[in-house]
Amino acid sequence: MAYYKKNYNSDGQSAEDKALDKFVELMVERIRTIQSDWKKPWFTESALKWPKNLSGREYNGMNALMLTFQAEKKGYKLPVWCTFDRVVGLNFNKDKEGKRSPVTNKNGEELPHVGVNKGERSFPVFITTFTCIDKETKERVKYDDYKLLSNEEKQKINVYPKLNVYNVFNVAQTNLQEARPELYAKLEEQNQLIRPELRGGENSFEPLDKMIKDQSWICPINLVHQDNAFYSISKNEITLPEKSQFIDAESFAGTAFHEAIHSTGAENQLGRLKPEGGFGSAEYAREELVAELGSALVAQRYGLVKHVKEDSAAYLKSWLDSLKESPDFIKTTLVDVKKASSILTLKLDAIAEELAQQKNEQHDESNKNAVTTTKEPVYYASVQYFQLVSDTEIFDKLTPEQMLQEARNYDDGDAINLDFTHKPPELHRGDTIAAEDEHYAVVYNGTVGGTYNILRKVSEQEVRDNITRYGINRDTSADVNAVACNMVAEEFEKMTQNRMPVIEMPNGNILHIQYDKEKDTLDVGYVTNTGLNVMHSFPYDHDFSLDSNLEGVNEKLTEMLVYQAEIETEPDYYVAEQPQSLNNDKSSNNREALDNFMTDVYWAARRDNGFRMDGFENYQGKECLKLDNSDIQGSSYYLVSRQPADATKGEILDKFFMHLYDPETQQEVFTSREMPHDRDSAYSFMRGGFKELEDYESGKQQDNQENVEEEHHYRRGR
């Protein structure tokens, strides 16, 4: 039943109206609960877990608020939601060609069917999509590219938002726990409530304290020993009582969040606050609701309980009346809550990340200082091992000095064998050092007839150089493996100083990557206030570079069903910048066919590879579309051509090929196999082509390379 008055068309309520009805019902119910006891919090502690979809992507402010209200009302234990299609999709695997097959266990047996429980009702969420059109060319621009434009460039683009309504179910409304107990247990582990560390005596929530101390908020925040908390529009500043005047850290944080939300309405920010909306007005009452809901949402994000501000309780009846009367009230209010809370959470998240980085740097510095006081580690690399009597008898007669001389004679100076390189010279029971100097050691073992191991002393840097040159394998010693892991950790840390490795999945999820030195894995997941919420772990392959390992992880994740697009929306094709060379006198049929092919199949596939159309030209008697790549510093480029079936009849087969042509050498580097036509395969195909181009340019530009043929021969033999 709708609370507010509205006009209906012949088709009845729209999906948006129905969603707003549910939102209003929840809001009215929650406000009435608080009205009966205004000391109750907006969210109880059981509801302080941020709503996510099944893939782990967080819902935004408006949806998060309503889903939390709904979860608390229904008593759902997990804040995990999913569409009906997403639930059904758990029963199938999808290959690169888009074919589905039932999910099976290790024995090939089909797993129990996952579905929505009978009689369960969905809950609506809003998803806004944006269509961007160039004012001059009338061509569509991808929204992700629009966001990267300068303010001046954005003025040339018309942006049309569209509000879409989708229906979701909580996992408690499905049989997921029974049908997929391992997945459900994982979701439970990932969604445990983690309350922030609050130093009670200091009333301290560290990110907020730093924001106030550094005066890094959008306006000044002043702590004064008095009893009022308020935001001054005329002065554009916040005044709060001192922290010691509050009962606890949550009370101080909740009040600070409330006033911070108010300040986002300033004219130079969101422009929500108007001079005519003075104390006691309807506008003022609405602004109080925005501040209350916004601060409650921010507090929830950080695991804090937010109670209704005492002077805001007077507006509870006004909020109820407005909710019942106007459909626009709930919609515009929630939109403002979303915008305001986003500004505050982005600031606090950035500060929290900065604090975490400072702590890591302090830890690293202490470790560095500790290392400088320790002796450089020595590794022992075996160069000869004697166990035959004919060999050991010779050493039995030698003095320690003579053994060391023999050790020098047996060492031919070849690269050390990483499989037999260790820190301690004694590896087995019965091992004793028979002779040792600064360069060599001879280890004797009297068991099993007696053996001698000739060891060359090497530095850690030598071990590192050999790992870089030859890689490691599964038989490599644990000591060398540890060095290899340290090298990856150092390279990863150096890389993250410039850019944090992230992957955008086909369904829009943003995944972060970190290297776990202890497990020697690349861990993938979502960033939280407590660190990375690990969803997947991939063993690190030391035979390949860090970039290659990251590329491999990307490929594996992209193929996973869980990261396929959850919701089919209208196509959002990328329209590349088209130079004048496209508007030439070439055959329009050829041009249109190539253009349609690239638009329908390949624009989405190449979005991360930097390709741009750069005109048409004739190549080996075929009409070709030329693709430049700005990410590659060389001058090479791709050419996409179609193969004619019968040149005399002018028939064109739906076959396309990709060429890598180097205009500098006027040679074709490679010609691809026939290009796949489905989007999933197209994405992998284009990524593989990009890697070919990148490798080619890297090889072409590398100077002073060591003996390439020898290295290649070695690696191939290995």
QUILINHU-V852276 format. One line per field, one symbol per residue. phi: phi as a letter, one per 20 degrees, with the letter a starting at -180 (. if undefined). A space follows every 50 residues. Layout:
phi=???
//
This chain:
phi=.fedebedefenffffffffgfffgfffffffffffbfefffcfffdedf fcefenffffgfffffffgffffemfededcbffffffffecdcefenfd cffcefeneffgfebfffnfdfcecdcedcddcffeemefdffffffeff gffffededdfceddcdccfffedegfeecgfffffffffdffdfffdeg fdlddggfgffffeldffbfcdecfbddcadeffelbddcffgfeefbff fffffffgfffgffeffedemeedgfefgneffffffffgfffffffffg gdmdedeffgfeffegffffffffecffffffffffffffffffffffff ffffffffffffffffffffffeefgfddddfdbcdcfgfeffffgeefg ffgfffgfffeenfgfeffcccfefedcfnfceebacfdcbdddcfflnn ccdedeeceffffffffffdmccfefffffgffffffffffffffffebe fcceegenfdddccdeffelceecadfcfdpeefdbccgeeffcffffff fffgffffefffdfgfcedfgcfedffdfgffedefgfffffffffffff ddgffdfedmfcfcndbeclmdfceececffdffdfbecdcddffbffem fcfecccdddddffelcefbdffgffdeffffffffffffffffffffff efdlffgfffffffffff
//
